[in-house]
């Protein structure tokens, strides 16, 4: 990922080293961030994403509530084979959702997230999103955990439910800092096989560590070496996975600013480019558009919901738009809000068979 060469950039506050478990005081930066979000954003979202009994983010359940025809993306483990044999069409069991759920954050904190064309970096957006969702969930008694990826999978935070636990999670995110680019160049000279971000390692670690069905938020810019699509799809087979994609407008189109020095955030390699060249800007925009399309197609093939967070977006509005999309998809999956003939036509298209009257 090519980034601007940012000079005189103040680093984010670091966490207090060797903080004993959760009993010690967390860094002031985490407390200030959470307090600000509680007053400015949480009050706007509270009650709109979930209630006391039914949640937008689905939990597990054991009480049988209903039987219905199989729909696309239903869990095949919920197929009732006895009813399927009698009705001559696949039917699945629908269970009453538990109020309590477990959410996990798989956090990509590699060097490429330390980028932003304005005052806000993708790392800051990631931190605020995690703080927002984690506090919303823990306020209703749900548990949250996290896996942190920097140079590799560096830390696992077990799932718990408390405000102090959210502060502990935010402090752990602040401790994961990207390696110095000069050191990375020297390391590459010795070990040429070294690579950049490998998101597949984080996804594989999540699949191995998270055994119970949970809601998983994969927070990343998805600037990674190839090979993450298959682990993401395998993770979505067992869990409710949401891909939270961090973006910046400058990653899609370069302005006309003349000669600029760009730096690869993953390797530290620097390149002098002439942004005054209209042909160069067109080629950059074309390659960015191609990568954008490929990433969205890969996420769609994996069968996960996607929330795109830009460094210029309002976080609360972005989460609310995503919540509305989730509600609409949930209604469509059960046929709610559609006439019977449209539901029949949709099932015929999904099965790839003609719709005969």
C-alpha positions in Angstrom: 0.0 0.0 0.0 1.5 3.3 -1.1 1.1 6.1 1.4 2.1 9.8 1.7 5.4 10.5 3.2 4.1 12.2 6.4 6.5 14.5 8.2 6.3 15.7 11.8 3.4 13.4 12.5 2.7 13.1 16.2 2.4 9.4 17.2 -0.7 8.1 18.9 -0.3 7.7 22.7 1.3 4.4 23.8 -0.2 2.2 26.4 1.4 1.8 29.8 3.7 -1.2 29.5 3.2 -4.3 31.6 -0.2 -3.3 33.0 -1.1 -6.2 35.3 -4.3 -7.8 33.9 -7.3 -5.5 34.1 -6.9 -4.3 37.7 -4.4 -1.5 36.9 -5.4 1.8 35.5 -5.5 1.9 31.7 -3.9 4.7 29.7 -5.6 8.1 29.8 -6.0 8.1 26.1 -8.2 5.0 26.1 -10.4 6.4 29.0 -10.7 9.8 27.2 -11.6 8.2 23.9 -14.3 5.9 25.5 -15.7 8.8 27.5 -16.0 11.0 24.4 -17.7 8.3 22.4 -20.1 7.6 25.3 -21.2 11.2 25.3 -21.2 12.0 21.6 -21.9 8.7 19.7 -23.3 6.1 22.0 -26.2 8.3 23.0 -27.2 8.6 19.4 -27.0 4.9 18.7 -28.3 3.5 22.0 -31.6 1.7 21.4 -31.4 1.8 17.7 -29.0 -1.2 17.1 -30.5 -3.5 19.7 -33.1 -3.9 22.4 -33.1 -5.7 25.7 -34.5 -8.9 24.3 -33.8 -9.1 20.5 -30.5 -8.1 19.0 -29.5 -7.1 15.5 -26.3 -9.1 15.9 -27.5 -12.7 16.2 -26.7 -14.9 19.1 -27.2 -18.6 19.6 -30.3 -20.4 20.8 -31.6 -23.8 21.8 -35.4 -23.2 21.9 -37.2 -24.2 18.7 -39.3 -21.4 17.4 -40.4 -22.3 13.9 -39.7 -24.3 10.7 -39.4 -22.7 7.3 -38.1 -23.5 3.8 -34.3 -23.4 3.3 -33.0 -20.0 2.0 -29.7 -19.0 0.6 -26.9 -18.7 3.2 -28.9 -20.6 5.8 -26.8 -22.8 8.1 -27.0 -26.4 6.7 -26.6 -27.7 10.2 -30.1 -26.4 11.0 -31.8 -28.5 8.3 -34.5 -30.7 9.7 -34.2 -33.9 7.6 -37.4 -35.5 8.8 -39.5 -32.5 7.7 -37.5 -32.3 4.5 -38.3 -35.9 3.7 -42.0 -35.3 4.3 -42.3 -32.0 2.5 -40.0 -33.0 -0.4 -38.1 -29.7 0.0 -35.4 -28.6 2.4 -36.6 -27.1 5.7 -34.6 -25.5 8.5 -35.2 -25.1 12.2 -35.5 -21.5 13.5 -34.4 -21.1 17.1 -35.3 -18.4 19.6 -32.2 -16.1 19.9 -30.5 -15.8 23.2 -30.2 -12.4 24.7 -26.6 -12.9 25.5 -24.1 -13.2 22.7 -20.3 -13.2 22.2 -18.6 -10.9 19.8 -15.0 -11.0 18.6 -12.9 -8.4 16.9 -10.1 -9.6 14.5 -8.1 -6.5 14.3 -5.6 -5.7 11.5 -3.1 -3.2 13.0 -0.4 -3.6 10.4 1.5 -0.5 9.1 -0.9 0.2 6.2 -3.7 1.3 8.7 -1.5 4.2 9.8 -2.5 6.2 6.8 -4.9 9.1 6.3 -5.1 11.9 3.7 -6.5 14.2 6.4 -6.3 14.6 10.1 -7.9 11.1 10.7 -6.0 7.9 10.2 -7.5 4.5 9.4 -6.1 3.3 12.8 -8.1 6.0 14.6 -11.3 5.0 12.7 -10.6 1.3 13.7 -10.1 2.2 17.3 -13.3 4.3 17.5 -15.3 1.6 15.8 -14.1 -1.1 18.3 -14.7 1.2 21.2 -18.2 2.0 20.0 -19.3 -1.6 19.3 -17.6 -3.1 22.3 -19.2 -0.6 24.7 -22.7 -1.0 23.1 -22.5 -4.8 23.5 -21.0 -4.9 27.0 -23.7 -2.4 28.2 -26.3 -5.1 27.5 -24.3 -7.9 29.2 -22.7 -9.3 26.1 -19.1 -10.4 26.0 -16.4 -9.1 23.6 -12.9 -10.5 22.8 -10.2 -9.7 20.3 -7.2 -11.0 18.3 -4.6 -8.3 17.5 -2.4 -8.5 14.4 0.6 -6.4 13.9 3.8 -8.0 12.5 1.9 -11.2 13.2 -0.9 -12.4 15.5 0.5 -10.7 18.6 -2.2 -11.0 21.3 -5.5 -12.7 22.2 -7.9 -11.0 24.6 -10.5 -13.4 26.1 -14.1 -12.4 25.8 -15.5 -10.6 28.9 -18.2 -8.1 29.7 -17.3 -4.9 31.5 -16.4 -1.3 30.8 -12.9 -2.0 32.3 -12.5 -4.8 29.8 -13.2 -2.4 26.9 -10.5 -0.1 28.2 -8.1 -3.0 28.5 -8.9 -3.9 24.8 -8.3 -0.3 23.6 -5.1 -0.1 25.6 -3.9 -3.3 23.9 -4.6 -1.9 20.5 -2.5 1.1 21.3 0.4 -1.1 22.3 0.5 -2.7 18.8 2.7 -0.3 16.9 4.1 -0.8 13.3 7.7 -1.6 13.0 10.1 1.2 11.9 10.3 1.2 8.1 14.2 1.5 8.1 14.4 -1.6 10.2 12.0 -3.5 7.9 14.2 -2.6 4.8 17.3 -3.9 6.6 15.5 -7.1 7.6 14.4 -7.6 4.0 18.0 -7.3 2.8 18.9 -10.3 5.1 15.7 -12.3 4.5 14.3 -11.7 1.0 11.4 -14.1 1.7 9.8 -11.7 4.1 6.4 -10.5 3.1 3.8 -7.9 4.0 0.6 -8.2 5.8 -0.8 -11.8 5.8 -4.5 -11.4 6.7 -4.9 -15.2 6.3 -2.9 -15.7 9.4 -5.3 -13.6 11.5 -8.3 -15.4 10.0 -6.8 -18.8 10.6 -6.0 -17.9 14.2 -9.6 -16.7 14.7 -11.0 -20.0 13.4 -8.8 -22.0 15.7 -9.4 -19.9 18.8 -13.1 -19.1 18.6 -15.0 -22.4 19.0 -18.4 -21.2 20.0 -20.6 -19.6 17.4 -20.1 -15.9 17.7 -20.4 -12.6 15.8 -17.0 -11.7 14.4 -15.9 -8.3 13.1 -12.9 -8.5 10.8 -11.6 -4.9 11.0 -9.0 -4.3 8.3 -8.2 -2.3 5.1 -7.8 -5.7 3.4 -4.4 -4.6 1.9 -2.8 -7.9 2.3 -1.0 -10.7 0.4 -3.4 -12.9 -1.5 -5.0 -15.9 0.0 -7.3 -14.4 2.7 -10.5 -15.1 0.7 -10.7 -18.8 1.5 -10.1 -18.5 5.3 -12.7 -15.8 5.5 -15.3 -17.9 3.7 -14.5 -20.9 6.1 -14.9 -18.6 9.1 -18.3 -17.4 7.8 -19.5 -21.0 7.6 -19.5 -21.3 11.4 -19.9 -17.7 12.6 -21.8 -14.5 11.7 -18.9 -12.6 10.1 -18.9 -8.8 9.3 -16.0 -7.4 7.3 -15.3 -3.8 8.4 -13.3 -2.3 5.6 -11.2 0.8 6.4 -10.7 3.1 3.4 -9.4 6.6 2.6 -10.3 8.7 -0.5 -6.7 9.1 -1.5 -6.3 5.4 -2.0 -8.6 5.6 -5.0 -7.6 8.8 -6.7 -4.5 11.1 -6.6 -4.8 14.9 -6.8 -2.6 17.1 -9.0 0.1 18.1 -6.6 3.2 17.9 -8.8 6.2 15.9 -7.6 5.5 13.8 -4.5 7.5 11.3 -2.5 5.3 8.2 -1.8 6.3 5.5 0.7 5.1 1.9 1.0 3.8 1.5 4.5 4.6 -2.2 4.5 8.2 -2.1 3.3 9.3 1.5 3.7 10.2 1.7 0.0 10.1 5.3 -1.3 9.2 6.4 -4.8 9.2 9.8 -6.5 6.1 10.3 -8.7 4.8 13.2 -10.9 1.1 13.6 -10.0 0.9 16.4 -12.5 1.0 13.8 -15.3 -2.6 13.2 -16.2 -1.8 9.7 -17.7 -0.2 8.6 -14.4 -3.3 9.7 -12.4 -5.6 7.8 -14.8 -3.5 4.7 -14.5 -3.5 5.0 -10.7 -7.3 5.4 -10.6 -7.8 2.5 -13.0 -5.6 0.2 -10.9 -7.4 1.4 -7.7 -10.8 0.8 -9.2 -9.7 -2.7 -10.3 -8.5 -3.6 -6.8 -11.7 -2.1 -5.3 -13.8 -4.4 -7.5 -11.7 -7.5 -6.8 -11.9 -6.9 -3.0 -15.7 -6.4 -3.1 -16.2 -9.5 -5.2 -14.0 -11.6 -2.8 -16.0 -10.4 0.2 -19.3 -11.2 -1.6 -18.0 -14.7 -2.5 -17.0 -15.3 1.1 -20.7 -14.6 2.1 -20.0 -11.9 4.7 -21.7 -8.6 5.3 -19.4 -5.6 4.6 -19.3 -2.3 6.4 -17.0 0.3 4.7 -15.6 3.0 7.0 -13.9 6.0 5.4 -11.6 8.4 7.2 -14.1 11.1 6.1 -17.3 9.4 7.3 -19.4 10.0 10.3 -19.0 6.9 12.4 -22.5 6.9 13.9 -24.2 7.4 10.5 -22.1 4.7 8.9 -23.1 2.2 11.7 -26.7 3.2 11.4 -26.8 2.7 7.6 -25.2 -0.8 8.1 -27.8 -1.7 10.8 -30.6 -0.8 8.4 -29.1 -3.0 5.7 -28.8 -5.9 8.2 -32.5 -5.5 9.2 -33.6 -5.4 5.5 -31.6 -8.5 4.7 -33.0 -10.4 7.7 -36.5 -9.6 6.6 -35.8 -10.7 3.1 -34.2 -13.9 4.2 -37.4 -14.9 5.9 -39.6 -13.6 3.1 -40.9 -10.8 5.2 -42.2 -7.7 3.4 -42.6 -9.5 0.1 -45.7 -10.8 -1.6 -46.0 -14.6 -2.0 -45.4 -14.6 -5.8 -42.2 -12.5 -5.3 -40.9 -14.9 -2.6 -41.6 -17.8 -5.0 -39.8 -16.1 -7.8 -36.8 -15.3 -5.6 -36.5 -19.0 -4.5 -36.7 -20.1 -8.1 -33.9 -17.8 -9.1 -31.8 -18.9 -6.2 -32.2 -22.6 -7.2 -31.4 -21.8 -10.8 -34.7 -23.4 -12.0 -37.3 -21.7 -14.2 -40.4 -20.4 -12.4 -43.4 -22.3 -13.8 -46.9 -21.2 -12.9 
